[in-house]
Amino acid sequence: MTTQASTLSLRRRAVQAALGQIPFDRLLRNAQLIDMVTGEIRRVDIGITGTMIASVHPCGDNFQGVVSEDLAGAYLAPGLIDTHVHVESSHLPAHRYAQIVVAQGTTTIFWDPHELANVLGVEGVRYAVASSRNLPLRVICAAPSSVPSTPGLETSGADFGGEQMTTMLAWPEVAGVAEVMDMHGVLNGSDRMLEILAAGLCSGKLIEGHARGLKGAELQAYLAAGVSSDHELTSAEDALEKLRAGLTLQIRGSHPYLLPDIVAALQTLPHLSSQITLCTDDVPPDFLLEKGGMLALVNTLIACGLRAEEVLRMATLNAALRLQRNDLGLIAAGRTADFFTFDSLVNIQPLQVFVAGECVAERGQMLAEVPAAAPGLLPPRDTMHLAPLQVADFQLNIPGINHGKARLRHIKGARFTQWGETLVDVHHGVAMIPAGFSLIWVQHRHGKYLAKPQIALLEGWGELRGAIATSYSHDAHNLVVLGRDPADMMLAANHLIACGGGMALSQQGKLLASVEMPIAGMLSDLPASELAAQFKQLRERSADIADWQPPYRVFKAIEGTCLACNAGPHLTDLGLTDGTTRQIIDPILEVWATAE
């Protein structure tokens, strides 16, 4: 940890170097600086002392550096800052995640480790903090508020309230309350949410939002509770209303189909607010390697019509302002020397990436392997607290009758779900799956109580030709299986129970593909390239089972299909839930018994 004496010594040397009394440790000459304050592009030399920028001055001024480098007119911008990310969605430990994103120009992230927290509780957050130390990536953590995201409708591996929030907010690595997903609790004044918000407000730290679908009076009330940002943008109109309300926008890359309309709406405004930032939220490992995280989002927004200078300001200075980090986000004397060079404003690709004054990456590759931050840190394993399952566990049973018919409520649609009703035949107490339908199945995996499987009919996903199973399911991360054939569903589920978690596909009694994630049932031991290859294969083979229909019925939707905090019906470990009324609903409307 930096001491006051070392900080004063560094500042003293920086002052002397800026005055030309001693040489800079590193002098970068002949750069085209993209000025995040004025919007200008100007030729400069950059003097660095230790980890700090000591001087930004006109090219050719008579300064010396112990190390001097000619950047030959390359553009220079601050390191990218991701204002909201779940590293767990990459399925990589923090050091392997850093290995990828730093080489892409991202030097700071604001990590909400609520996926780990929903499995492991406060210890999951401790693991996230410990695993992110001493990396070339600056990791700022948030204290997860959504554990679980919808109390009463789901059970995760822990339950956070004011006490846990106060504990985490006292840690120096934690800069605020992570996304407040229990919108219903905020608006209705639940004791739990009042305690969580009070802890955040008393800490003086940030409170991140999840204002999905809120508008009008409800949006205003949500802000009045203390929330100050949102990444859950659902349309251009939604983005404008939230910006006008005073929220900091976090335009996210995980929903690219919204970006053209959001950009078009922003361009109608008299100016682009400093309260517009960028984030990735969730990026799977193959996309992260092939397309990039923040870098891909920056280039997508440029392609949508925003000037590169505007996009970079959102990803740097605006983000630093949001995170209350006056040492970041700007290439100016006194700031930390995090920046990168590139040669095109149309398609930005880093040539060199500097972190704390040192060049750590060139042309998309790190110059050195990033070691695990804490070699003695043991990753959390053995979190699949389930016994092997049987075929009968995946049958939709109708109590009370042996043969006949039943009218059932079911889930209709992907992402934006609605209630549906359908009539099914019942044989030997088991519902026959109608044409065009599939099943969704959930079982608690954290060992908090003696759980029984929950199962429901699913319309809008087609007739699945096999099964898809995952232990990574936002946000409670219980075991989830989609399919039609109970034997295939059992096979995929049992594979994940045996290997410690992950994702698996099965069809006609065979395992098609799997990605094992034994760390908390969500992170892999594999090197990033091997994990990405496996994950890509899994995604591609999933088309053998499901007929995908973008933008909503896509492979990614598997991980979010049980999000009970969203409006509409969702299946959780507690049953069929209604995210609008916050009730657990009996799926059986009526039954008719008949003779065999």
C-alpha positions as CSV (number, residue, x, y, z in Angstrom):
1,M,0.0,0.0,0.0
2,T,1.3,3.5,-0.8
3,T,2.5,5.4,2.2
4,Q,2.2,9.1,2.7
5,A,6.0,9.4,2.6
6,S,6.3,7.6,-0.7
7,T,3.5,9.7,-2.2
8,L,5.2,12.9,-1.1
9,S,8.5,11.7,-2.5
10,L,6.9,10.9,-5.9
11,R,5.1,14.3,-6.0
12,R,8.4,16.1,-5.2
13,R,10.2,14.3,-8.0
14,A,7.4,15.0,-10.4
15,V,7.5,18.7,-9.6
16,Q,11.2,18.8,-10.2
17,A,11.0,16.9,-13.5
18,A,8.2,19.1,-14.7
19,L,10.4,22.1,-14.0
20,G,13.3,20.5,-16.0
21,Q,15.5,20.1,-12.9
22,I,15.7,16.3,-13.1
23,P,14.9,14.0,-16.0
24,F,11.6,12.2,-16.3
25,D,11.8,8.4,-15.7
26,R,10.1,8.1,-19.1
27,L,9.6,10.6,-21.9
28,L,7.1,9.9,-24.6
29,R,7.6,12.2,-27.5
30,N,5.5,13.2,-30.5
31,A,2.0,12.0,-29.5
32,Q,-1.4,13.1,-30.7
33,L,-3.2,13.6,-27.5
34,I,-7.0,13.3,-27.5
35,D,-7.8,15.9,-24.8
36,M,-10.9,14.7,-22.8
37,V,-11.5,18.2,-21.4
38,T,-11.4,20.3,-24.6
39,G,-12.1,17.7,-27.2
40,E,-9.0,18.9,-29.1
41,I,-6.4,16.6,-30.7
42,R,-2.9,18.2,-30.2
43,R,0.7,17.2,-30.5
44,V,2.4,16.8,-27.2
45,D,5.2,15.1,-25.3
46,I,4.4,13.3,-22.0
47,G,6.8,13.1,-19.1
48,I,6.3,10.3,-16.6
49,T,7.8,10.1,-13.1
50,G,7.2,6.8,-11.4
51,T,3.5,5.9,-11.7
52,M,2.5,9.5,-12.4
53,I,2.2,11.8,-15.3
54,A,4.5,14.7,-14.4
55,S,4.1,16.9,-17.4
56,V,2.1,17.3,-20.7
57,H,3.9,19.9,-22.8
58,P,4.4,20.9,-26.4
59,C,6.5,18.7,-28.7
60,G,10.2,19.5,-28.8
61,D,10.5,21.3,-25.4
62,N,13.9,20.8,-24.0
63,F,13.2,18.0,-21.5
64,Q,15.1,14.8,-20.8
65,G,14.0,11.3,-19.9
66,V,15.9,8.4,-18.5
67,V,14.0,6.4,-21.1
68,S,12.8,8.2,-24.2
69,E,10.4,6.9,-26.9
70,D,9.1,8.5,-30.1
71,L,5.4,7.7,-30.6
72,A,5.6,8.8,-34.2
73,G,2.3,10.7,-34.1
74,A,0.2,7.9,-32.6
75,Y,-3.0,8.9,-30.9
76,L,-3.0,8.9,-27.1
77,A,-6.0,8.4,-24.9
78,P,-6.5,7.5,-21.2
79,G,-7.0,3.9,-20.3
80,L,-10.6,2.7,-20.7
81,I,-12.7,2.4,-17.5
82,D,-15.5,-0.1,-17.3
83,T,-18.1,1.3,-14.9
84,H,-20.1,-1.9,-14.3
85,V,-19.0,-5.5,-14.9
86,H,-19.5,-8.9,-13.6
87,V,-16.1,-10.6,-14.2
88,E,-17.7,-13.9,-13.5
89,S,-19.6,-13.8,-16.8
90,S,-16.2,-14.3,-18.5
91,H,-15.9,-17.5,-16.4
92,L,-12.3,-16.5,-15.8
93,P,-10.5,-15.8,-12.6
94,A,-9.5,-12.1,-12.2
95,H,-5.9,-12.5,-13.3
96,R,-6.8,-14.3,-16.6
97,Y,-9.5,-11.7,-17.2
98,A,-6.9,-9.0,-16.7
99,Q,-4.6,-10.7,-19.2
100,I,-7.2,-10.1,-21.9
101,V,-8.8,-6.7,-21.2
102,V,-5.6,-4.8,-20.3
103,A,-4.1,-5.6,-23.7
104,Q,-7.3,-4.2,-25.2
105,G,-6.8,-0.9,-23.5
106,T,-9.0,-1.3,-20.4
107,T,-7.0,-0.3,-17.3
108,T,-9.8,0.1,-14.6
109,I,-13.0,-1.8,-13.9
110,F,-15.8,-1.4,-11.3
111,W,-16.5,-5.0,-10.5
112,D,-19.8,-6.1,-8.9
113,P,-19.0,-9.6,-7.7
114,H,-22.6,-10.4,-6.9
115,E,-22.5,-13.7,-8.8
116,L,-19.8,-15.0,-6.5
117,A,-21.7,-13.5,-3.5
118,N,-24.9,-15.3,-4.4
119,V,-23.0,-18.6,-4.1
120,L,-20.5,-17.9,-1.3
121,G,-21.8,-14.9,0.6
122,V,-19.4,-12.3,2.0
123,E,-16.6,-14.8,1.5
124,G,-17.2,-14.7,-2.2
125,V,-16.6,-10.9,-2.1
126,R,-13.5,-11.4,0.0
127,Y,-12.3,-13.9,-2.7
128,A,-13.0,-11.3,-5.5
129,V,-11.1,-8.6,-3.6
130,A,-8.1,-10.9,-2.8
131,S,-8.0,-12.3,-6.4
132,S,-7.8,-8.8,-7.9
133,R,-4.8,-7.5,-5.9
134,N,-1.5,-6.7,-7.6
135,L,-2.8,-7.0,-11.1
136,P,-2.0,-4.6,-14.1
137,L,-5.8,-4.1,-14.1
138,R,-7.0,-1.6,-11.5
139,V,-10.0,-3.3,-9.9
140,I,-12.5,-1.3,-7.8
141,C,-15.1,-3.4,-6.2
142,A,-18.7,-2.9,-5.3
143,A,-20.6,-4.4,-2.4
144,P,-23.3,-6.6,-3.8
145,S,-26.8,-5.6,-2.7
146,S,-28.6,-8.3,-4.7
147,V,-28.0,-11.4,-2.6
148,P,-30.5,-12.7,-3.5
149,S,-31.9,-10.2,-6.1
150,T,-35.5,-11.0,-5.2
151,P,-35.9,-12.1,-1.6
152,G,-38.9,-14.3,-1.0
153,L,-39.0,-15.5,-4.7
154,E,-35.7,-17.3,-4.8
155,T,-33.0,-18.7,-2.5
156,S,-29.3,-18.2,-3.3
157,G,-26.3,-19.2,-1.2
158,A,-26.5,-16.2,1.1
159,D,-28.8,-13.4,2.3
160,F,-27.4,-9.9,2.6
161,G,-28.8,-7.1,4.6
162,G,-27.6,-3.9,6.3
163,E,-25.0,-5.8,8.5
164,Q,-23.3,-7.4,5.5
165,M,-23.4,-4.2,3.5
166,T,-21.8,-2.2,6.3
167,T,-19.0,-4.8,6.7
168,M,-18.1,-4.7,2.9
169,L,-18.4,-0.9,2.6
170,A,-15.8,-0.5,5.3
171,W,-13.2,-2.3,3.1
172,P,-10.9,0.2,1.2
173,E,-11.2,-1.8,-2.0
174,V,-15.0,-1.3,-2.0
175,A,-16.3,2.0,-3.6
176,G,-20.0,1.6,-3.3
177,V,-23.2,-0.4,-3.3
178,A,-23.6,-2.6,-6.3
179,E,-26.7,-2.5,-8.5
180,V,-29.9,-2.4,-6.5
181,M,-32.0,-5.0,-8.2
182,D,-34.8,-5.2,-5.7
183,M,-36.7,-2.3,-7.1
184,H,-39.9,-3.6,-5.5
185,G,-38.2,-3.5,-2.1
186,V,-37.0,0.1,-2.7
187,L,-40.3,1.4,-3.8
188,N,-42.3,-0.4,-1.1
189,G,-39.8,0.4,1.7
190,S,-38.8,-3.1,2.7
191,D,-36.8,-3.2,5.9
192,R,-34.0,-5.1,4.1
193,M,-33.6,-2.5,1.3
194,L,-33.9,0.4,3.8
195,E,-31.0,-1.0,5.7
196,I,-28.9,-1.6,2.6
197,L,-29.5,1.9,1.3
198,A,-28.9,3.4,4.7
199,A,-25.5,1.7,4.8
200,G,-24.6,3.0,1.4
201,L,-25.7,6.6,2.2
202,C,-23.9,6.6,5.5
203,S,-20.7,5.4,3.9
204,G,-20.7,8.3,1.5
205,K,-20.0,5.9,-1.3
206,L,-21.8,5.3,-4.6
207,I,-25.1,3.5,-5.0
208,E,-25.5,1.7,-8.3
209,G,-28.9,1.1,-9.9
210,H,-30.8,-1.5,-11.8
211,A,-33.9,0.5,-12.9
212,R,-35.2,-1.9,-15.4
213,G,-38.6,-0.8,-16.7
214,L,-39.0,2.0,-14.2
215,K,-40.4,5.3,-15.5
216,G,-42.5,8.2,-14.3
217,A,-43.2,8.4,-10.6
218,E,-41.5,5.0,-9.9
219,L,-38.3,6.2,-11.5
220,Q,-38.3,9.4,-9.5
221,A,-38.9,7.5,-6.3
222,Y,-36.1,5.1,-7.1
223,L,-33.7,8.1,-7.4
224,A,-35.1,9.7,-4.3
225,A,-34.0,6.5,-2.4
226,G,-30.4,7.4,-3.2
227,V,-29.7,5.4,-6.4
228,S,-27.6,7.4,-8.9
229,S,-26.8,5.3,-12.0
230,D,-28.4,2.7,-14.3
231,H,-27.2,0.3,-17.0
232,E,-30.6,-1.5,-17.5
233,L,-31.5,0.6,-20.6
234,T,-34.3,-1.0,-22.6
235,S,-34.8,1.6,-25.4
236,A,-33.7,5.0,-26.6
237,E,-36.7,6.6,-24.9
238,D,-35.8,4.8,-21.7
239,A,-32.2,6.1,-21.9
240,L,-33.4,9.7,-22.4
241,E,-35.9,9.6,-19.5
242,K,-33.2,8.3,-17.1
243,L,-30.6,10.8,-18.3
244,R,-33.2,13.7,-17.8
245,A,-34.0,12.3,-14.4
246,G,-30.4,12.8,-13.4
247,L,-29.1,9.2,-13.4
248,T,-25.6,8.5,-14.7
249,L,-26.1,6.3,-17.8
250,Q,-23.9,3.2,-18.2
251,I,-24.4,2.3,-21.8
252,R,-23.6,-1.4,-21.9
253,G,-22.1,-3.6,-24.6
254,S,-24.0,-6.7,-23.7
255,H,-27.1,-5.5,-25.5
256,P,-25.7,-4.2,-28.9
257,Y,-29.1,-4.3,-30.7
258,L,-30.1,-1.2,-28.6
259,L,-27.1,0.9,-29.4
260,P,-28.0,2.4,-32.8
261,D,-31.3,3.8,-31.4
262,I,-29.6,5.1,-28.2
263,V,-26.9,6.8,-30.2
264,A,-29.5,8.4,-32.5
265,A,-31.4,9.7,-29.4
266,L,-28.3,11.1,-27.7
267,Q,-27.4,13.0,-30.9
268,T,-30.7,14.9,-30.7
269,L,-29.6,16.5,-27.4
270,P,-27.9,20.0,-27.2
271,H,-24.8,18.4,-25.8
272,L,-23.5,15.0,-24.6
273,S,-23.6,15.0,-20.8
274,S,-20.7,14.1,-18.6
275,Q,-23.1,11.7,-17.0
276,I,-22.9,9.2,-19.9
277,T,-20.5,6.4,-19.2
278,L,-19.8,2.9,-20.7
279,C,-19.8,-0.6,-19.3
280,T,-19.7,-4.2,-20.5
281,D,-21.9,-5.8,-17.8
282,D,-21.5,-9.4,-19.0
283,V,-19.1,-10.7,-21.7
284,P,-18.6,-14.4,-22.3
285,P,-15.0,-15.7,-22.8
286,D,-15.0,-16.2,-26.5
287,F,-16.5,-12.8,-27.3
288,L,-14.0,-11.2,-24.9
289,L,-11.1,-12.8,-26.8
290,E,-12.4,-12.4,-30.3
291,K,-14.3,-9.1,-30.2
292,G,-13.2,-7.4,-26.9
293,G,-15.0,-6.0,-24.0
294,M,-14.9,-2.2,-23.6
295,L,-12.9,-1.9,-26.8
296,A,-15.6,-3.6,-28.8
297,L,-18.2,-1.3,-27.3
298,V,-16.2,1.8,-28.1
299,N,-15.8,0.7,-31.7
300,T,-19.5,-0.2,-32.0
301,L,-20.5,3.3,-30.7
302,I,-18.2,4.9,-33.2
303,A,-19.7,2.8,-36.0
304,C,-23.2,4.0,-34.8
305,G,-22.2,7.6,-35.5
306,L,-20.6,9.0,-32.4
307,R,-17.2,10.8,-32.8
308,A,-14.3,8.8,-31.4
309,E,-13.4,11.7,-29.1
310,E,-16.9,11.7,-27.6
311,V,-17.0,7.9,-27.1
312,L,-13.5,7.9,-25.5
313,R,-14.6,10.7,-23.1
314,M,-17.5,8.6,-22.0
315,A,-15.1,5.6,-21.4
316,T,-12.5,7.6,-19.6
317,L,-13.0,11.1,-18.0
318,N,-16.8,10.6,-17.5
319,A,-16.2,7.2,-15.9
320,A,-13.6,8.6,-13.6
321,L,-15.9,11.4,-12.5
322,R,-18.6,8.8,-11.9
323,L,-16.3,6.6,-9.8
324,Q,-15.0,9.7,-7.9
325,R,-11.4,9.0,-9.0
326,N,-9.6,12.2,-9.6
327,D,-6.4,10.3,-10.3
328,L,-7.8,8.6,-13.4
329,G,-9.5,9.3,-16.7
330,L,-7.3,12.1,-18.0
331,I,-3.8,12.5,-19.4
332,A,-2.7,15.5,-17.3
333,A,0.0,16.2,-14.8
334,G,-0.7,14.7,-11.5
335,R,-2.8,11.8,-12.8
336,T,-1.9,8.2,-12.8
337,A,-0.1,7.2,-16.0
338,D,-2.7,4.8,-17.5
339,F,-3.1,5.3,-21.2
340,F,-2.8,3.6,-24.6
341,T,-1.8,4.5,-28.1
342,F,-3.5,3.7,-31.4
343,D,-3.4,4.9,-35.0
344,S,-7.1,5.2,-36.2
345,L,-10.1,7.0,-35.0
346,V,-12.4,4.8,-37.0
347,N,-11.4,1.4,-35.7
348,I,-9.4,1.8,-32.5
349,Q,-6.9,-0.9,-31.8
350,P,-4.3,-0.4,-29.1
351,L,-0.6,-0.3,-30.2
352,Q,0.8,0.1,-26.7
353,V,-0.9,0.0,-23.3
354,F,0.7,1.8,-20.3
355,V,-0.3,1.1,-16.7
356,A,1.1,3.2,-13.9
357,G,3.8,4.4,-16.3
358,E,5.0,1.1,-17.6
359,C,4.3,-0.4,-21.0
360,V,2.5,-3.7,-20.3
361,A,1.1,-4.6,-23.7
362,E,1.8,-4.2,-27.4
363,R,-0.5,-4.8,-30.4
364,G,-3.1,-6.7,-28.4
365,Q,-0.8,-8.9,-26.4
366,M,0.5,-8.6,-22.8
367,L,4.3,-8.4,-22.6
368,A,4.3,-10.7,-19.6
369,E,2.0,-13.4,-18.3
370,V,-0.2,-12.1,-15.5
371,P,0.3,-14.3,-12.4
372,A,-2.5,-15.0,-10.0
373,A,-2.7,-12.1,-7.6
374,A,-2.4,-14.2,-4.5
375,P,-0.5,-17.5,-5.2
376,G,-1.7,-18.9,-1.8
377,L,-5.4,-18.0,-2.4
378,L,-7.5,-21.2,-2.8
379,P,-10.3,-20.8,-5.3
380,P,-13.7,-21.8,-3.8
381,R,-14.9,-25.2,-5.0
382,D,-17.4,-27.9,-4.2
383,T,-20.5,-25.7,-4.4
384,M,-22.8,-28.1,-6.1
385,H,-24.6,-29.5,-3.1
386,L,-26.8,-32.0,-4.9
387,A,-27.1,-35.7,-5.1
388,P,-27.3,-37.4,-8.5
389,L,-30.8,-37.0,-10.1
390,Q,-33.2,-39.5,-11.6
391,V,-35.4,-39.3,-14.8
392,A,-38.5,-39.0,-12.6
393,D,-37.0,-35.7,-11.2
394,F,-37.6,-34.1,-14.6
395,Q,-41.3,-35.0,-15.1
396,L,-44.0,-32.5,-14.7
397,N,-46.2,-34.1,-12.1
398,I,-49.9,-33.2,-11.6
399,P,-50.9,-34.1,-8.1
400,G,-54.4,-35.4,-7.4
401,I,-55.1,-37.3,-10.6
402,N,-53.8,-40.3,-12.4
403,H,-55.3,-39.8,-15.8
404,G,-57.1,-36.8,-17.3
405,K,-56.4,-33.2,-18.3
406,A,-55.1,-30.1,-16.6
407,R,-55.1,-26.4,-17.4
408,L,-51.7,-25.0,-16.5
409,R,-50.2,-21.5,-16.2
410,H,-46.9,-21.4,-18.1
411,I,-44.0,-19.0,-19.1
412,K,-44.3,-17.5,-22.5
413,G,-41.5,-15.8,-24.3
414,A,-37.8,-15.2,-23.8
415,R,-36.3,-12.2,-21.9
416,F,-39.6,-10.3,-21.8
417,T,-41.8,-13.0,-20.4
418,Q,-45.6,-13.1,-20.2
419,W,-48.2,-15.5,-18.6
420,G,-49.8,-18.1,-20.8
421,E,-52.3,-20.9,-20.2
422,T,-52.5,-24.3,-21.9
423,L,-54.4,-27.5,-21.6
424,V,-52.4,-30.7,-21.2
425,D,-53.1,-34.4,-21.1
426,V,-52.2,-36.3,-18.0
427,H,-51.0,-39.9,-18.0
428,H,-50.0,-41.7,-14.8
429,G,-49.9,-38.4,-13.0
430,V,-47.5,-36.8,-15.4
431,A,-48.3,-33.9,-17.8
432,M,-47.6,-34.6,-21.5
433,I,-45.7,-31.7,-23.0
434,P,-47.8,-30.1,-25.8
435,A,-46.5,-29.5,-29.3
436,G,-44.4,-26.3,-29.5
437,F,-43.5,-26.4,-25.8
438,S,-40.5,-27.3,-23.7
439,L,-39.7,-27.6,-20.0
440,I,-37.7,-25.4,-17.7
441,W,-36.4,-27.0,-14.5
442,V,-34.7,-25.4,-11.4
443,Q,-33.3,-26.9,-8.2
444,H,-31.5,-25.1,-5.3
445,R,-27.9,-26.1,-5.3
446,H,-26.4,-24.2,-2.3
447,G,-27.5,-26.6,0.4
448,K,-29.5,-24.0,2.4
449,Y,-32.5,-26.2,2.7
450,L,-33.8,-29.6,1.6
451,A,-34.9,-28.6,-1.9
452,K,-37.2,-30.3,-4.4
453,P,-37.0,-29.6,-8.1
454,Q,-39.3,-27.0,-9.6
455,I,-40.6,-27.4,-13.2
456,A,-42.8,-25.5,-15.6
457,L,-43.9,-25.4,-19.2
458,L,-42.1,-23.0,-21.5
459,E,-43.5,-21.5,-24.6
460,G,-41.6,-19.4,-27.1
461,W,-38.4,-21.5,-27.1
462,G,-39.7,-24.1,-29.6
463,E,-39.4,-27.8,-29.1
464,L,-35.9,-28.3,-27.7
465,R,-34.1,-31.3,-29.3
466,G,-32.2,-32.2,-26.2
467,A,-31.2,-30.4,-23.0
468,I,-29.2,-27.3,-21.9
469,A,-28.1,-27.2,-18.3
470,T,-26.2,-24.4,-16.4
471,S,-25.2,-23.7,-12.8
472,Y,-24.4,-20.1,-13.9
473,S,-27.9,-18.6,-13.8
474,H,-28.4,-14.9,-12.8
475,D,-28.6,-14.2,-10.0
476,A,-29.2,-17.0,-7.5
477,H,-27.1,-19.4,-9.6
478,N,-29.2,-22.5,-8.9
479,L,-29.1,-25.4,-11.3
480,V,-31.2,-24.8,-14.3
481,V,-32.1,-27.2,-17.2
482,L,-34.1,-26.5,-20.3
483,G,-35.4,-29.4,-22.5
484,R,-38.2,-31.8,-23.4
485,D,-36.8,-35.2,-22.8
486,P,-36.3,-36.1,-19.1
487,A,-33.5,-38.5,-19.8
488,D,-31.5,-35.9,-21.7
489,M,-32.2,-33.3,-18.9
490,M,-31.0,-35.7,-16.3
491,L,-27.8,-36.5,-18.2
492,A,-26.8,-32.8,-18.6
493,A,-27.7,-32.0,-14.9
494,N,-25.8,-34.9,-13.5
495,H,-22.7,-34.0,-15.5
496,L,-22.6,-30.6,-13.9
497,I,-23.2,-32.0,-10.4
498,A,-20.3,-34.4,-10.9
499,C,-17.8,-31.9,-12.3
500,G,-18.6,-29.0,-9.9
501,G,-20.7,-26.8,-12.2
502,G,-20.6,-25.1,-15.6
503,M,-22.7,-25.6,-18.7
504,A,-23.6,-28.8,-20.6
505,L,-25.6,-29.9,-23.7
506,S,-27.1,-33.4,-24.2
507,Q,-29.1,-35.0,-26.9
508,Q,-30.4,-38.6,-27.5
509,G,-28.6,-39.9,-24.4
510,K,-25.2,-38.4,-25.3
511,L,-23.3,-35.4,-24.0
512,L,-22.8,-33.0,-26.9
513,A,-20.6,-30.4,-25.3
514,S,-19.7,-29.0,-21.9
515,V,-17.7,-26.4,-20.2
516,E,-16.6,-27.3,-16.6
517,M,-16.5,-24.4,-14.1
518,P,-15.5,-26.0,-10.8
519,I,-14.7,-22.6,-9.1
520,A,-18.0,-21.7,-7.4
521,G,-19.8,-23.4,-10.3
522,M,-19.0,-20.4,-12.5
523,L,-15.3,-20.0,-13.1
524,S,-12.9,-22.2,-15.0
525,D,-9.4,-23.5,-14.3
526,L,-8.6,-23.4,-18.0
527,P,-6.3,-20.9,-19.8
528,A,-8.4,-18.2,-21.5
529,S,-7.9,-19.5,-25.0
530,E,-8.9,-23.1,-24.1
531,L,-12.0,-21.9,-22.2
532,A,-13.0,-19.6,-25.1
533,A,-12.7,-22.5,-27.6
534,Q,-14.8,-24.8,-25.4
535,F,-17.4,-22.1,-24.8
536,K,-17.6,-21.2,-28.5
537,Q,-18.1,-24.9,-29.3
538,L,-20.8,-25.1,-26.7
539,R,-22.6,-22.1,-28.1
540,E,-22.4,-23.4,-31.7
541,R,-23.6,-26.9,-30.7
542,S,-26.5,-25.4,-28.8
543,A,-28.0,-24.7,-32.2
544,D,-28.5,-28.5,-32.6
545,I,-30.9,-28.3,-29.7
546,A,-32.6,-24.9,-30.0
547,D,-33.7,-22.7,-32.9
548,W,-32.3,-19.3,-31.9
549,Q,-34.2,-16.2,-32.8
550,P,-32.3,-13.0,-32.1
551,P,-32.4,-10.6,-30.3
552,Y,-34.2,-12.2,-27.4
553,R,-34.2,-16.0,-27.9
554,V,-30.5,-16.4,-28.0
555,F,-28.0,-18.6,-26.2
556,K,-27.1,-15.8,-23.7
557,A,-30.8,-15.8,-22.5
558,I,-30.2,-19.2,-20.9
559,E,-28.2,-17.5,-18.1
560,G,-30.9,-14.9,-17.4
561,T,-34.1,-16.9,-17.8
562,C,-34.7,-17.2,-14.0
563,L,-34.3,-13.5,-13.2
564,A,-37.2,-13.2,-10.8
565,C,-36.5,-9.5,-10.2
566,N,-37.7,-8.7,-13.8
567,A,-41.4,-8.3,-14.5
568,G,-43.4,-11.3,-15.6
569,P,-43.3,-15.1,-14.8
570,H,-40.0,-16.8,-14.0
571,L,-39.2,-20.2,-12.5
572,T,-36.9,-20.2,-9.4
573,D,-36.0,-22.8,-6.8
574,L,-39.1,-21.8,-4.9
575,G,-41.5,-22.3,-7.8
576,L,-43.3,-20.3,-10.5
577,T,-43.0,-16.6,-9.6
578,D,-44.5,-13.4,-10.8
579,G,-41.9,-10.6,-10.8
580,T,-44.6,-8.0,-11.1
581,T,-46.8,-8.9,-8.1
582,R,-43.9,-10.6,-6.1
583,Q,-45.9,-13.8,-5.6
584,I,-45.3,-17.5,-6.0
585,I,-48.0,-18.8,-8.3
586,D,-49.6,-22.2,-8.4
587,P,-49.3,-23.3,-12.0
588,I,-52.3,-25.6,-11.8
589,L,-55.5,-23.8,-12.6
590,E,-57.9,-26.8,-12.8
591,V,-57.8,-30.6,-13.4
592,W,-60.2,-33.2,-14.8
593,A,-59.8,-36.8,-14.0
594,T,-60.8,-39.5,-16.5
595,A,-60.8,-43.3,-16.5
596,E,-57.6,-44.9,-17.8
